[in-house]
Structures are given as C-alpha cells and as structure tokens.
Amino acid sequence: ARGKSTSASDAEGMFRNHVAEPFPELAGMPAAEVKPENVARILARLVGPAVEAKRGRTALKLRSYLAAAYTLAMGAGTNPMAPAGAVGFKLTINPAQAVSPRAMAAKYNRVGKRALSPEELVRYMARVDALPSLLQRIALRLQLVIGGQRIRQLLRITMDDVSADAMVLFDPKGRRVQPRQHELPMIPEAAELIDALRGLHQPGGSRLLFNAGGATLTASTLSTAVHDISMAMVEAGEAASPFRGGDIRRTAETLLAGRLRVSKDDRSQLLSHGLGGVQDAHYDRSDHMLAKAEALRRWNDYLANLCIGADVADNVIPLRGAA
C-alpha cells in the first residue's frame, strides 16, 4: 500500500518459503492461536543447532516481518487508517515479539567493515570493464561514477528520472510513507553511461533504464557479479580478502572522506544517508546540488588518476584545465 514493491515482494517470498511451505499446519492456524514457541520453531529451521548452512539475516528479517504484522493487527481496531484486512483477529499477544532477537542479532547483525584499498579499486574497475554483459558493466560503472549509490535505488531509475542536468533516485529506506527524492547532478561521466543505456532500448519498450530486450537487471544479479569479481581478485592475489556489493559503497565514502577530504555533511547529502534528523526533515530545503557536483567532480578526477597510476595525496585537490 505504501508503494514499497521490493520489500513487499521480499516479505511475500519469505513467508512462502519459510512459513507456508515448510509449516503448512502453522500457516493454517488462526493467528490468535499462534504461540511464541511456534515462532521459535519457524526460526530454528533457519538458525538452529542442527542447521548446517545458517541463515541468520533471513531469520531476523522474518521475525521482524511477523512482529510487524501482529503489531498492525493488534492496533487495527482503534486505527482509522489501518487496512480493512487487518481487523478482527482478536489478538491478545504478539508471539513474534515475545521471541527475543538479541542472540541472533549479536551473531548475525555484524556491521560491515570491508573497504577496498585504492590499488584494489583499480583492479576492481578493470574487471568490471571486462564483464561480458554490457548492462552489468554500465550498472557497476555508473554506481561508482555517481559516488557509490545504493544498487537497488540505481536499478529503479526510469527514462523520466534523468535529464541533461540531473538524475533522481528514490530512497525508500526507513519508515517513510513516500520515498525520499535523492537528486544528483548529471556529470559528463554519468551522462555518457546514461546515453549508452538509452542506446540499448527499443522504441515503445520499458521505461526502466536498466531494462534491455525485455530483461530487467536485478540487484541479486549485480551482487553475484561483484562476488565473482571478488573471488577472482582474491585468487589472483589482487585483493586481500573477499568483498561484496555493499563494500563498494563503503569504499567510495571511505576514499571521499580520507583521500579527498569531503565533509561528513556533504557525503551524507551525496549518499543519501543520515538525513532523518529534525533539521534535515523539516528545515533544510536546500538541494545541495553545488556541493554534490563538486564532490562528484573531485571523485571522478580521483578515479581517473587512479586508472593512470597517479594516486592523489590526502592534501591535494585535482584541478582540471578548464577550471
């Protein structure tokens, strides 16, 4: 109902794969009869001692979705904005909330710390450029060019979200009813990749930019591509340890901060995070486009210097001839 189709599809698949199919008798019970022990049994199938390949993050998400569903239904009778289908379950407890997530969270909710070194980033870019899929090459290159934006948001952009001056991503993270518009300046490096994407489209086809020949590029496909690059780099001695898609975003911010001295506020605006405070939500109505453009220019000059073997010292800002 809130337009969060990705997370809605994720929830639907999770309930089907981890509740309805493996536990049909539980799935068929009246909601008011489900006990905390039943929820614990469902989660034990994912993280229990007998499980060889544990799926801790999946278990945490499933518990969160179950708890949210019960919370909505328990308050539906006095909530005039609750969907009609949430009323009438006669619930007295939230069985999912009674199952503590503390032990699972301590083990599986680990904060990622991996960031590629400048040398590893050069090797990564070379391997991205060698990918057989043109669509994957453009997507992973564009992610880097625009500062390490979230892949899921990048893959949602349509023809209508890009212009000669800017591109608009939509950030649905958190408890927003409407996704936050995240506007980025259109720098030449990004415009070149967007033009290449447009060239892949057939007249009258999908408005999604990352859709070619009826096939839509997915985040999982790109995650697999990054994983394969990571494993190949480790095997070839080009990377100290494996990395994943989210580590590319962390790498960009780490280098923006450490090498290019881009301020924390400007990085937050560029990468659309940490903007939930009162000041950002209610008072700051600037689009910060000049700061974003300057940060992206410095970032892309830095990437170009890396590719030609000229890393930039911490206290040097690359200047273009035109400047």
C-alpha positions in Angstrom: 0.0 0.0 0.0 3.0 2.3 0.6 4.4 1.6 -2.9 7.4 -0.4 -1.5 7.1 -3.1 -4.0 10.6 -4.5 -3.5 10.2 -5.1 0.3 6.6 -6.3 -0.2 7.8 -8.9 -2.7 10.6 -9.9 -0.3 8.1 -10.4 2.6 5.8 -12.4 0.4 8.6 -14.7 -0.7 9.9 -15.1 2.8 6.5 -16.1 4.3 6.0 -18.6 1.4 9.5 -20.1 1.6 9.9 -20.2 5.4 6.4 -20.4 6.8 3.7 -21.6 4.4 5.6 -24.4 2.7 7.7 -25.9 5.5 5.0 -25.4 8.2 1.6 -25.7 6.5 -0.1 -26.6 9.8 1.2 -23.5 11.4 0.3 -21.3 8.5 -3.3 -22.6 8.6 -3.8 -21.8 12.3 -5.9 -18.9 13.4 -3.4 -16.0 14.2 -4.7 -15.7 17.8 -3.6 -19.4 18.5 0.0 -19.0 17.4 2.3 -19.1 20.4 5.9 -17.8 20.8 7.1 -21.5 20.7 5.6 -21.8 17.2 7.6 -18.7 16.0 10.7 -20.1 17.7 10.2 -23.3 15.8 10.0 -21.4 12.5 13.2 -19.5 13.2 15.0 -22.6 14.4 14.7 -24.1 10.9 17.0 -21.2 9.8 19.5 -20.9 12.7 19.0 -23.9 14.9 22.0 -26.1 16.1 21.1 -28.8 13.6 21.2 -26.4 10.6 24.4 -26.6 8.6 24.1 -23.5 6.5 22.6 -21.0 8.9 20.6 -18.0 7.5 20.7 -15.6 10.4 19.9 -12.4 8.5 16.8 -14.1 6.9 15.7 -15.3 10.4 16.0 -11.7 11.8 14.0 -10.3 8.9 11.3 -13.0 9.1 10.9 -12.3 12.9 10.7 -8.6 12.2 8.0 -9.1 9.5 6.0 -11.4 11.7 6.2 -8.9 14.6 5.1 -6.0 12.4 2.1 -8.0 11.1 0.9 -8.7 14.6 1.5 -5.2 15.7 -0.6 -3.8 12.9 -3.4 -6.3 13.5 -3.4 -5.7 17.3 -3.8 -1.9 16.8 -6.2 -2.1 13.8 -9.4 -1.8 15.8 -8.5 1.7 17.0 -6.5 2.8 14.0 -8.8 4.5 11.4 -6.0 4.3 8.8 -5.4 0.5 9.2 -6.3 -1.7 6.2 -9.6 -3.4 6.5 -8.0 -6.8 6.2 -6.1 -6.2 9.5 -9.2 -6.0 11.7 -10.9 -8.8 13.6 -8.1 -11.2 14.6 -8.9 -11.0 18.3 -5.2 -11.0 19.3 -4.0 -10.7 22.8 -0.2 -11.2 22.4 2.4 -10.6 19.7 4.1 -14.1 19.6 6.9 -12.9 17.4 7.8 -10.0 19.7 8.0 -12.5 22.6 10.9 -14.3 20.9 14.0 -12.2 21.7 16.2 -11.4 18.7 19.1 -10.5 20.9 21.2 -13.6 20.4 20.6 -13.7 16.7 21.3 -10.0 16.2 24.6 -10.3 18.2 25.7 -13.1 15.9 24.4 -12.1 12.5 23.9 -8.3 12.5 27.5 -7.5 12.2 28.4 -4.1 10.8 30.4 -4.4 7.6 33.9 -3.0 7.7 35.5 -4.0 4.4 36.7 -1.2 2.2 38.8 -1.6 -0.9 42.2 0.0 -1.0 43.0 2.3 -3.9 45.0 -0.4 -5.5 42.2 -2.9 -5.1 39.7 -0.4 -6.5 41.8 -0.1 -9.7 41.7 -3.8 -10.2 38.0 -3.9 -9.5 37.3 -1.3 -12.1 39.4 -3.2 -14.7 37.4 -6.4 -14.0 34.1 -4.5 -14.2 35.1 -3.2 -17.6 35.8 -6.8 -18.7 32.4 -8.2 -17.8 30.7 -9.9 -20.7 27.3 -8.3 -20.0 27.2 -4.7 -21.2 24.2 -4.0 -18.9 26.2 -5.1 -15.9 29.2 -3.2 -16.9 27.2 0.0 -17.2 25.4 -0.5 -13.9 28.5 -1.2 -11.8 30.4 1.7 -13.6 27.6 4.1 -13.0 27.4 3.1 -9.4 31.0 4.2 -8.9 30.8 7.3 -11.1 27.9 8.7 -9.0 29.7 8.1 -5.8 28.6 4.6 -4.7 24.9 4.9 -4.6 22.7 2.0 -3.5 22.3 -0.5 -6.3 18.6 -1.2 -5.6 17.8 2.5 -6.0 20.0 2.9 -9.1 18.3 0.0 -10.8 14.8 1.6 -10.3 15.6 4.8 -12.3 13.4 5.3 -15.4 13.8 7.5 -18.6 11.7 10.1 -16.8 14.2 10.3 -13.8 17.1 11.6 -15.9 17.6 15.0 -17.6 20.5 16.9 -19.1 21.1 18.4 -15.7 20.3 15.8 -13.1 19.2 12.3 -12.2 16.7 11.5 -9.5 16.9 8.3 -7.4 14.2 7.4 -4.8 15.3 6.4 -1.3 12.6 4.3 0.4 14.7 3.3 3.4 13.3 3.6 6.9 9.7 4.1 7.8 8.9 6.7 5.1 5.4 6.5 3.6 6.8 8.1 0.4 10.3 7.5 -0.9 12.7 10.5 -0.5 13.8 12.1 -3.7 17.5 11.9 -4.0 18.7 14.3 -6.7 22.2 14.1 -8.2 23.9 16.4 -10.7 24.5 15.0 -14.1 28.2 15.0 -14.6 29.7 14.1 -18.1 30.9 10.6 -16.9 27.3 9.7 -15.9 25.7 11.3 -18.9 27.9 9.1 -21.2 26.8 5.9 -19.4 23.1 7.0 -19.5 23.4 7.6 -23.2 24.8 4.1 -23.6 21.8 2.7 -21.7 19.3 4.7 -23.9 21.0 3.2 -26.9 20.1 -0.3 -25.8 16.4 0.4 -25.6 13.8 -0.4 -28.3 11.1 2.1 -29.1 8.0 1.5 -27.1 9.8 -0.7 -24.6 10.1 -0.4 -20.8 10.7 3.0 -19.2 13.2 1.4 -16.8 16.7 2.4 -17.9 18.2 -1.0 -16.8 15.8 -3.0 -19.0 17.1 -4.2 -22.3 15.3 -6.6 -24.6 12.6 -7.2 -22.0 15.1 -8.3 -19.3 15.3 -6.2 -16.2 18.6 -6.2 -14.4 18.2 -7.1 -10.7 20.2 -6.3 -7.6 20.9 -10.0 -7.0 22.4 -10.4 -10.5 24.8 -7.5 -9.7 25.6 -8.9 -6.3 26.6 -12.2 -7.9 28.8 -10.3 -10.5 30.6 -8.4 -7.7 31.0 -11.7 -5.7 32.5 -13.4 -8.8 34.9 -10.4 -9.3 35.9 -10.6 -5.6 36.7 -14.3 -5.7 38.7 -13.9 -8.9 40.7 -11.0 -7.4 41.4 -13.0 -4.2 42.5 -16.0 -6.3 44.8 -13.8 -8.4 46.3 -12.0 -5.4 44.7 -8.7 -6.3 42.6 -8.4 -3.2 43.5 -9.0 0.5 40.1 -10.6 1.3 36.6 -11.1 -0.4 34.2 -8.2 -0.6 30.6 -7.8 -1.6 28.4 -5.2 -3.3 27.8 -3.1 -0.2 31.5 -2.7 0.3 31.8 -0.7 -2.9 29.6 2.0 -1.4 31.7 1.9 1.8 34.9 2.2 -0.3 33.6 5.3 -2.1 32.7 7.0 1.2 36.0 6.0 2.8 38.0 7.5 0.0 35.8 10.6 -0.3 36.5 11.2 3.4 40.1 10.1 3.8 41.7 11.0 0.4 39.5 13.8 -0.9 38.5 15.4 2.4 34.8 15.7 1.5 33.0 16.8 4.7 30.6 14.5 6.5 27.6 16.7 5.7 28.4 16.8 2.0 28.9 13.0 2.0 25.6 12.5 3.7 23.9 14.6 1.1 25.7 12.9 -1.8 25.0 9.3 -0.5 21.5 10.0 1.0 22.1 8.7 4.5 21.9 10.2 8.0 19.2 12.6 6.8 16.4 11.7 9.2 17.0 14.4 11.8 14.7 17.3 12.6 16.9 19.8 10.8 17.1 17.8 7.6 13.4 16.6 7.7 11.7 19.9 8.4 14.0 22.9 7.9 16.8 22.3 5.4 15.2 22.7 2.0 18.4 23.2 0.0 19.1 20.6 -2.7 22.8 20.9 -2.0 23.5 20.4 -5.8 26.6 22.6 -5.9 28.2 20.6 -3.1 27.3 17.3 -4.7 28.6 18.4 -8.1 31.9 19.5 -6.5 32.2 16.2 -4.6 31.4 14.1 -7.7 33.9 16.1 -9.8 36.7 15.5 -7.3 35.7 11.9 -7.0 35.8 11.2 -10.8 39.1 13.1 -11.2 40.4 10.9 -8.4 39.2 7.7 -10.2 40.8 8.8 -13.4 44.1 9.5 -11.7 43.9 6.0 -10.1 43.4 4.4 -13.5 46.5 6.1 -15.0 48.6 5.2 -11.9 48.6 8.6 -10.3 47.1 8.3 -6.8 46.3 11.6 -5.2 47.8 12.6 -1.8 45.4 13.4 1.0 46.0 17.2 0.8 45.9 17.6 -2.9 42.7 18.6 -4.8 42.9 17.7 -8.5 42.2 20.7 -10.8 41.0 20.4 -14.4 42.5 22.6 -17.1 39.1 24.2 -17.7 39.0 25.3 -14.1 
